[in-house]
Amino acid sequence: VRGGRVQGHRYKLLPVLSSHIPADDEMAKLIREIRAPYETRLAERIAVSESLLYRRGNFNGSFDEIILDALLKRFDGEVAFSPGFRWGLTIVPGQEITMEDVYGHTALTYPSVFARELSGAEIHRIMEDVADNLFHRDPYYRQGGDMLRVGGLSYTIDPRQSIGRRISEIRVSGRPLETERRYKTVGWAAVGPELSGPPAWDVVAQHLRELKRVKLDPRPRVKVV
């Protein structure tokens, strides 16, 4: 910085490879002590995956599909929303899914699940609002995260368009979205008044216990143009 203006910048990525960094003995001991009362719960074997499970995509991921399926089934919903967080470890085919894995993909301080009716117009508006947070032409208006994950519907998105025009061809269970119709919508991680629904991790864990084995077929929900 010179004369009140940025004159140049330098950038260097510093990778953190935890397996190559010796653990701090005192911190490792503290972590073991904190985890000790919960080890049995964390180690519970809930299901086995036959698919590669992750939450790494910009628009969706295979573990997102598990979360969405759990929400739809538990509350008999037509549409499900899940936040676009890219968290949690990847689970490879043949690997057991533990309760710690479920927590790793759903760990939030506002995990309550909710079910409510939304009109087709409201569903479209919510999706447009989230897309604008991600793809606004002015980077200072981009608020991070990734696209809202959706269950029960498919859509087309053009990130280059402006708000209100990015998302089209929304279909619910294969049928065109009706703007005036009300749909039973299920979601979690809502920011606002405290909700009384069950935490998402309990809903997902119960769904996995019932499945026992997880095998996901490709689900082309999103078309990017």
C-alpha positions in Angstrom: 0.0 0.0 0.0 1.4 3.4 -1.0 -0.3 6.7 -0.9 -3.6 5.2 0.3 -3.9 2.8 -2.6 -3.0 -0.9 -3.1 0.0 -1.0 -5.4 0.4 -4.7 -5.7 -0.2 -8.0 -3.9 1.5 -11.4 -3.4 -0.2 -14.7 -2.7 1.2 -18.0 -1.6 -0.9 -21.1 -0.6 0.4 -22.8 2.5 -0.9 -26.4 2.5 -1.6 -28.0 5.9 -0.8 -31.7 5.8 -1.9 -32.9 9.3 -0.3 -36.3 8.9 3.1 -34.6 8.5 2.8 -32.3 11.5 3.5 -33.8 14.9 0.5 -33.5 17.3 0.8 -31.2 20.3 0.8 -33.6 23.3 -1.1 -31.3 25.6 -3.8 -30.5 23.0 -4.1 -34.2 22.0 -4.6 -35.1 25.6 -7.3 -32.5 26.0 -9.1 -33.7 22.8 -9.1 -37.3 24.2 -10.6 -36.1 27.5 -13.3 -34.1 25.8 -14.3 -37.0 23.5 -14.1 -39.7 26.1 -17.8 -39.4 27.3 -19.1 -39.6 23.7 -16.9 -42.3 22.2 -19.6 -45.0 22.3 -22.1 -42.7 20.6 -19.7 -41.5 18.0 -18.5 -45.0 17.1 -22.0 -46.4 16.6 -22.1 -48.2 13.2 -25.3 -47.1 11.5 -25.1 -48.4 7.9 -22.7 -49.5 5.2 -22.2 -47.5 2.0 -22.0 -49.1 -1.5 -21.6 -45.6 -3.0 -19.0 -42.8 -2.8 -20.5 -40.3 -0.4 -19.4 -36.7 -0.1 -20.6 -33.1 0.2 -18.1 -31.4 -2.2 -20.1 -30.3 -5.2 -21.1 -26.7 -6.0 -24.7 -27.7 -6.6 -25.2 -31.1 -4.9 -23.4 -34.1 -3.5 -24.2 -37.7 -2.8 -24.3 -37.3 1.0 -26.6 -34.3 0.4 -29.0 -36.8 -1.3 -29.0 -38.9 1.8 -29.9 -35.9 3.9 -32.7 -34.8 1.5 -34.1 -38.4 1.3 -34.2 -38.5 5.1 -36.1 -35.2 5.3 -38.6 -36.2 2.6 -39.3 -39.6 4.2 -39.6 -38.5 7.8 -42.0 -35.6 7.0 -43.7 -37.0 3.9 -42.6 -33.9 2.0 -42.8 -33.0 -1.6 -39.8 -30.7 -1.7 -36.7 -30.7 0.6 -34.0 -28.0 1.1 -30.6 -28.5 2.6 -27.9 -25.8 3.0 -25.0 -25.9 0.6 -22.2 -26.6 3.0 -19.2 -28.6 1.8 -18.4 -30.4 5.1 -17.6 -33.8 6.3 -15.3 -36.6 5.3 -15.7 -38.6 2.1 -17.0 -42.1 2.6 -15.8 -44.7 0.1 -17.8 -47.8 -1.1 -17.7 -50.6 1.4 -17.0 -48.3 4.4 -19.2 -48.3 7.5 -21.1 -45.0 8.2 -20.8 -44.1 11.9 -22.7 -41.6 14.0 -19.5 -39.4 13.9 -19.8 -39.3 10.1 -23.4 -38.1 10.4 -22.4 -35.4 12.8 -19.5 -34.4 10.5 -22.0 -33.7 7.7 -24.7 -32.0 9.8 -22.8 -30.2 12.6 -24.5 -26.9 13.2 -25.7 -24.9 16.2 -29.1 -24.5 14.5 -29.8 -28.0 13.3 -33.6 -28.1 13.8 -35.7 -29.6 11.0 -38.9 -27.8 9.9 -41.9 -28.6 7.7 -44.1 -26.0 6.2 -46.2 -25.3 3.1 -44.7 -23.0 0.5 -46.1 -21.8 -2.8 -44.4 -22.6 -6.1 -43.6 -18.9 -6.4 -41.9 -18.9 -2.9 -39.9 -22.0 -3.7 -38.6 -20.3 -6.9 -37.8 -17.0 -5.1 -35.8 -18.8 -2.4 -33.7 -20.6 -5.0 -33.2 -17.3 -6.9 -32.1 -15.6 -3.7 -29.5 -18.2 -2.8 -28.2 -18.2 -6.4 -27.8 -14.5 -6.3 -25.7 -14.8 -3.2 -23.3 -17.0 -5.2 -23.3 -15.6 -8.7 -23.9 -11.8 -8.3 -21.9 -9.9 -10.8 -20.4 -7.7 -8.0 -18.1 -10.0 -5.9 -18.8 -7.9 -2.8 -22.4 -9.1 -2.9 -21.5 -12.8 -2.9 -22.0 -14.2 0.5 -20.3 -17.6 0.3 -21.5 -21.1 0.6 -22.8 -23.1 -2.3 -26.1 -23.6 -4.0 -29.0 -24.8 -2.0 -29.4 -28.5 -2.2 -32.9 -29.6 -3.3 -34.8 -32.9 -3.1 -37.9 -33.8 -5.0 -37.3 -31.3 -7.7 -35.0 -30.6 -10.6 -34.1 -27.3 -12.4 -31.9 -25.5 -14.9 -29.6 -22.6 -13.9 -27.8 -20.0 -15.9 -25.3 -18.3 -13.4 -24.7 -15.5 -15.9 -28.2 -14.1 -15.7 -29.5 -11.6 -13.1 -31.7 -12.4 -10.1 -35.1 -13.7 -11.0 -33.8 -15.0 -14.4 -31.2 -17.6 -13.4 -33.4 -20.5 -12.6 -35.9 -22.1 -14.9 -37.5 -25.4 -15.8 -38.3 -26.3 -12.2 -40.0 -29.6 -11.9 -41.4 -31.3 -8.8 -41.6 -35.1 -9.1 -41.2 -34.6 -12.8 -44.1 -32.1 -13.2 -43.7 -28.4 -13.9 -43.7 -26.2 -10.8 -47.0 -24.4 -10.3 -46.5 -20.9 -8.9 -49.9 -20.8 -7.1 -49.9 -24.4 -5.8 -48.7 -25.0 -2.2 -46.1 -27.7 -1.6 -45.1 -29.4 1.6 -41.5 -28.3 2.0 -39.0 -29.7 4.5 -35.7 -28.2 5.4 -33.2 -27.6 8.2 -30.6 -25.0 9.3 -33.0 -22.1 9.1 -31.7 -18.8 10.4 -34.4 -17.0 12.4 -36.7 -17.8 15.3 -35.8 -20.9 17.2 -37.5 -24.0 15.8 -38.7 -27.0 17.8 -38.2 -29.8 15.2 -35.7 -32.7 15.7 -32.0 -32.1 14.9 -31.0 -33.1 11.4 -28.5 -35.6 12.6 -31.1 -37.6 14.4 -33.3 -37.6 11.3 -30.5 -38.7 9.0 -29.2 -41.3 11.4 -32.6 -43.0 11.8 -32.9 -43.0 8.0 -29.6 -44.7 7.6 -30.4 -47.3 10.3 -33.5 -48.2 8.4 -31.6 -48.5 5.1 -28.7 -50.5 6.5 -27.0 -50.4 3.1 -26.7 -47.2 1.0 -26.6 -47.4 -2.7 -27.3 -44.2 -4.7 -28.1 -44.1 -8.4 -27.1 -41.0 -10.4 -29.6 -38.1 -9.9 -29.3 -35.4 -12.6 -31.2 -32.7 -10.6 -29.4 -29.7 -11.9 -28.6 -28.6 -15.4 -26.1 -25.7 -15.7 -26.2 -23.7 -19.0 
